[in-house]
Structure formats: structure tokens, C-alpha cells
């Protein structure tokens, strides 16, 4: 778990709006940063929850 910061920044750089900052206002940039972090977490959670054999999520219920 040491040195996770470079990996986190690498994941955030996949989002073009965060790699090249176009927004002048800080609140808009922070909103895109929060959205990118949410998408990264969602992708990780769905990858962990999916069935490795089929790649599909398990049935609900």
C-alpha cells in the first residue's frame, strides 16, 4: 500500500478535463475531480463484483 499516489494520479490523467485544465473557476474543476474519483471507484467496485468467468455481475436477489 506504499506509494499509491502516483497510481491515483495516473488514473485521474485518463480524464482529459483533469489532465488539461480548461476551467478558470476552482469549483468547476473540483466538481470534475469529484466526478472522476466517483467513476474510478465505480469501475473498481463493478470489476470486483463481477464474475471472473463471464465478466458479468452476479444476479441480484
C-alpha positions in Angstrom: 0.0 0.0 0.0 3.0 2.3 -0.2 3.3 4.8 -3.0 -0.3 4.7 -4.2 -0.3 8.4 -5.1 1.4 8.0 -8.5 -1.1 5.3 -9.4 -4.0 7.6 -8.3 -2.7 10.5 -10.4 -2.2 8.2 -13.4 -5.9 7.1 -13.1 -7.0 10.7 -13.0 -5.0 11.6 -16.0 -7.2 9.3 -18.1 -9.8 12.1 -17.8 -8.8 14.8 -20.3 -10.6 17.7 -18.5 -8.4 17.0 -15.5 -5.2 16.5 -17.4 -5.5 19.8 -19.2 -7.3 22.3 -17.0 -9.6 24.4 -19.1 -11.8 25.8 -16.3 -10.8 29.1 -14.7 -13.1 28.6 -11.7 -11.9 26.3 -9.0 -15.4 25.0 -8.1 -15.9 23.6 -11.6 -12.5 21.9 -11.6 -13.3 20.4 -8.2 -16.6 19.1 -9.4 -14.9 17.3 -12.3 -12.3 15.9 -9.9 -15.1 14.5 -7.7 -16.9 13.1 -10.7 -13.7 11.4 -11.9 -13.0 9.9 -8.5 -16.6 8.5 -8.4 -16.2 6.9 -11.8 -12.9 5.3 -10.8 -14.4 3.9 -7.6 -17.5 2.7 -9.6 -15.3 0.9 -12.1 -13.2 -0.8 -9.4 -16.3 -1.9 -7.5 -18.0 -3.4 -10.5 -14.8 -5.1 -11.5 -14.5 -6.7 -8.1 -18.2 -7.7 -8.0 -18.2 -9.3 -11.5 -17.9 -13.0 -12.1 -14.4 -13.7 -13.4 -15.6 -16.5 -15.7 -18.3 -14.5 -17.5 -17.3 -10.9 -16.7 -20.9 -10.2 -15.8 -22.1 -9.0 -12.4 -23.7 -11.7 -10.1 -27.6 -11.8 -10.1 -29.3 -9.7 -7.6 -31.6 -11.3 -5.1 
